[in-house]
Structures are given as structure tokens and as C-alpha cells.
Amino acid sequence: MRFSKMHGIGNDYIYVDVAQEKVSDPAALARAVSDRHIGIGGDGLILVGAASARSNAHASMRMFNADGSESQMCGNGIRCVTKFVVDRGICDENPLRIETGRGVLEMEWWVGSDGRVCDVEVDMGAPILSAKAIGVRWPGINDDSQIVACPWTDVMWRDAMIAVSSAEETTPDLKWLKFAGVKSTASVVSMGNPHIVFWCEDVAKVPLESIGTAIERHAFFPQQINVHFVQLLSRGELRMRTWERGSGITLACGTGASAVCVAGVLEGRSDRTVRIHLPGGELSLRWDETDGRVRMRGPAVHVFDGVWDESKSSVMHATQ
């Protein structure tokens, strides 16, 4: 099976053209190829194919996390899908329309000095804000209400950590909340997949490797959730770290950055246009006041192509 490895500011996926390759069990394939020790290594698998007849799109994508679960959309991934489709001559329309689990999204793209796509702006669509539409069960919040700057107390942090800890760990250490300057509120935004946003004074002091899974699997979120800690540098500049459901800590999350842009505006913390620093690089976000849609711009990078031998489980032969 031929594949491409690509990334958007470090958020890396394995891309397969399903018009050319047969993928019978994408969930199992995602788990196999994503393994960074005995697989190719990545945050998941993205299948690129033809759009459905009922859509007006030029191509389609399906995205699977490293654990095999399927998500509706991936902001960094869809920029790389654009590069995949254009660079391979599948379609060169600009704007390009991609069919996703979130619907058909539009991409404007630019080429570099090598004549290949290097930068893509994605119309991420309007944010989903009601608790019912997001799929959140938050005590005291009715289905039609937004979850914006809602209290998240020390008790809630403790209960979340206990739920995923071993039986002997009954008193989680919460000193990190003070060290990181974590605010006692949270907001939830969906960009086709759900995100919870916490604000803090120093994202580097958040023990994301332990707290991420605790919040991802919290009882408030039956479909699990992506977790983001955000540091306000100025009204137009933010820094964030991400725990992505089904994948763990990732270097970037495009839908998450979009959700953070929206949450910052709703909480009155940041402007509608922001630059967001993620561990893997920077993204530019804009929540348009006229049409209510979020637009995200960032790079798309091809790493290498290869052949995956499914019969030998973890054999991969890289080609230039």
C-alpha cells in the first residue's frame, strides 16, 4: 500500500489515496501505521478519496486517530489533503472544496518557489456552541445554552484525576494549578469535534501527560473531548498546548486552535484575529464577525512517500 507522510506544524498523519489503494479496515490500519516504534509513526491516518455525488466538493477525507477512532475533521490534516490533491494533479481548483465529516469546507492555497502547495487557508465553518449540539452533559447547563467561562473548581480537577488514577492514589497533587496559574473556568466549543479550553499563565507548567487523559475521559463528555491549555501573551497573540482525544499530546491541533480563537472572543480575552503559537509552529486564526465563520491559515509539508507491507505488519520501505 502506497502512502505519504505529511504534517501541518508537526501534527503528522499518514495519507492514503483510496482511489488507488484498498483499505478494508481503516481503524486497524490507523493503529498499525501510527505506532512510532514499529509503524510509520504519526498522529493518525487520513484517507483521501473522491467526493460523494451529492456534494459539490472536489475530493473527500476521512480522519482516524492513532487509537483507531474516527473524528469528523482535522484542521492541520485538511491543509495537507489540499497539498496532496493539488500536488498530485488530482485537482487544481482554487479555492478547493473538501468533503469532511463536518461537511464541505473550502480551501484557498498558495504555492512556493518549487511550484508546490506550501500554505493553505481553511474555511473552518461556524463554531458549534450549544451543549446539546456539542454532545456535552454539564450539570446546571441546559441543552440550548453555551458553555462559556463556566466554573471548573479544584474539586472538579481532583475528581477528574482520581477517576483515571490507580486505587492507591486517592489524593492527587493539585499544586500545579497554582504553579501554572490555571484559571478556575472553562469553555467548550465544537468545530465539528469537541474542545475544552482552559486559560493559564504558563502552559509549560501544566502536566498535560497526566491531566489530558483525565479531562478527555471525564463524565461530562460522553464522546470524549480535546483538551487545550492557553496562555494569553496579548489580545492578538496566544500560546497553547493540546491533548488530542484518541492520540494524546500533539504538536498542533487546527480545530483546537480554531476553538481557542472562538473561546477567547466569547470570554473577552482576545481579539477576533489572533496568532497562535503551538509546539510545532504558528497558525493564523480569524473569527469573521460578518459571517460567523472561522478561518485558519498555516503551512502544509510533505515529509516522504513509502510503501506499507500489511502482510508483514510493521514493514515500511521509505522512498524519496
ChimeraX attribute file (.defattr): number of C-alpha atoms within 10 A of each C-alpha:
attribute: neighborCount
match mode: 1-to-1
recipient: residues
	/A:1	15
	/A:2	17
	/A:3	21
	/A:4	19
	/A:5	21
	/A:6	26
	/A:7	23
	/A:8	27
	/A:9	21
	/A:10	20
	/A:11	23
	/A:12	25
	/A:13	29
	/A:14	25
	/A:15	25
	/A:16	23
	/A:17	20
	/A:18	17
	/A:19	11
	/A:20	11
	/A:21	13
	/A:22	11
	/A:23	15
	/A:24	8
	/A:25	9
	/A:26	19
	/A:27	19
	/A:28	15
	/A:29	19
	/A:30	27
	/A:31	21
	/A:32	22
	/A:33	26
	/A:34	25
	/A:35	17
	/A:36	11
	/A:37	9
	/A:38	13
	/A:39	17
	/A:40	22
	/A:41	20
	/A:42	24
	/A:43	28
	/A:44	29
	/A:45	30
	/A:46	27
	/A:47	21
	/A:48	24
	/A:49	22
	/A:50	16
	/A:51	18
	/A:52	12
	/A:53	7
	/A:54	6
	/A:55	14
	/A:56	12
	/A:57	19
	/A:58	21
	/A:59	22
	/A:60	23
	/A:61	24
	/A:62	21
	/A:63	27
	/A:64	28
	/A:65	24
	/A:66	26
	/A:67	20
	/A:68	21
	/A:69	17
	/A:70	19
	/A:71	18
	/A:72	16
	/A:73	24
	/A:74	27
	/A:75	25
	/A:76	30
	/A:77	28
	/A:78	30
	/A:79	30
	/A:80	28
	/A:81	24
	/A:82	32
	/A:83	26
	/A:84	24
	/A:85	22
	/A:86	19
	/A:87	16
	/A:88	11
	/A:89	9
	/A:90	14
	/A:91	15
	/A:92	15
	/A:93	13
	/A:94	13
	/A:95	16
	/A:96	20
	/A:97	24
	/A:98	26
	/A:99	24
	/A:100	21
	/A:101	17
	/A:102	15
	/A:103	17
	/A:104	20
	/A:105	20
	/A:106	22
	/A:107	21
	/A:108	17
	/A:109	25
	/A:110	14
	/A:111	14
	/A:112	9
	/A:113	7
	/A:114	7
	/A:115	9
	/A:116	17
	/A:117	23
	/A:118	20
	/A:119	20
	/A:120	23
	/A:121	23
	/A:122	25
	/A:123	19
	/A:124	27
	/A:125	20
	/A:126	18
	/A:127	21
	/A:128	18
	/A:129	21
	/A:130	19
	/A:131	20
	/A:132	16
	/A:133	14
	/A:134	24
	/A:135	18
	/A:136	22
	/A:137	15
	/A:138	15
	/A:139	7
	/A:140	7
	/A:141	15
	/A:142	14
	/A:143	15
	/A:144	11
	/A:145	13
	/A:146	19
	/A:147	22
	/A:148	18
	/A:149	20
	/A:150	14
	/A:151	13
	/A:152	14
	/A:153	13
	/A:154	12
	/A:155	10
	/A:156	14
	/A:157	17
	/A:158	16
	/A:159	17
	/A:160	21
	/A:161	24
	/A:162	17
	/A:163	16
	/A:164	16
	/A:165	15
	/A:166	9
	/A:167	8
	/A:168	7
	/A:169	12
	/A:170	13
	/A:171	11
	/A:172	13
	/A:173	10
	/A:174	13
	/A:175	9
	/A:176	12
	/A:177	18
	/A:178	13
	/A:179	14
	/A:180	19
	/A:181	17
	/A:182	20
	/A:183	16
	/A:184	17
	/A:185	15
	/A:186	20
	/A:187	24
	/A:188	27
	/A:189	28
	/A:190	24
	/A:191	26
	/A:192	22
	/A:193	24
	/A:194	26
	/A:195	30
	/A:196	23
	/A:197	25
	/A:198	23
	/A:199	25
	/A:200	23
	/A:201	20
	/A:202	18
	/A:203	22
	/A:204	15
	/A:205	15
	/A:206	21
	/A:207	12
	/A:208	19
	/A:209	12
	/A:210	14
	/A:211	16
	/A:212	24
	/A:213	24
	/A:214	21
	/A:215	25
	/A:216	24
	/A:217	18
	/A:218	18
	/A:219	15
	/A:220	15
	/A:221	19
	/A:222	12
	/A:223	15
	/A:224	21
	/A:225	27
	/A:226	29
	/A:227	26
	/A:228	25
	/A:229	25
	/A:230	24
	/A:231	22
	/A:232	19
	/A:233	14
	/A:234	13
	/A:235	16
	/A:236	17
	/A:237	16
	/A:238	21
	/A:239	22
	/A:240	26
	/A:241	25
	/A:242	26
	/A:243	27
	/A:244	24
	/A:245	26
	/A:246	21
	/A:247	19
	/A:248	21
	/A:249	19
	/A:250	19
	/A:251	20
	/A:252	28
	/A:253	28
	/A:254	27
	/A:255	26
	/A:256	29
	/A:257	33
	/A:258	30
	/A:259	27
	/A:260	29
	/A:261	29
	/A:262	30
	/A:263	28
	/A:264	24
	/A:265	15
	/A:266	16
	/A:267	12
	/A:268	12
	/A:269	15
	/A:270	21
	/A:271	18
	/A:272	20
	/A:273	20
	/A:274	23
	/A:275	21
	/A:276	23
	/A:277	20
	/A:278	22
	/A:279	15
	/A:280	16
	/A:281	15
	/A:282	19
	/A:283	23
	/A:284	18
	/A:285	27
	/A:286	20
	/A:287	24
	/A:288	13
	/A:289	9
	/A:290	6
	/A:291	9
	/A:292	13
	/A:293	16
	/A:294	24
	/A:295	21
	/A:296	26
	/A:297	23
	/A:298	21
	/A:299	21
	/A:300	26
	/A:301	20
	/A:302	18
	/A:303	11
	/A:304	13
	/A:305	17
	/A:306	16
	/A:307	15
	/A:308	19
	/A:309	13
	/A:310	13
	/A:311	7
	/A:312	8
	/A:313	13
	/A:314	15
	/A:315	15
	/A:316	18
	/A:317	11
	/A:318	15
	/A:319	9
	/A:320	6
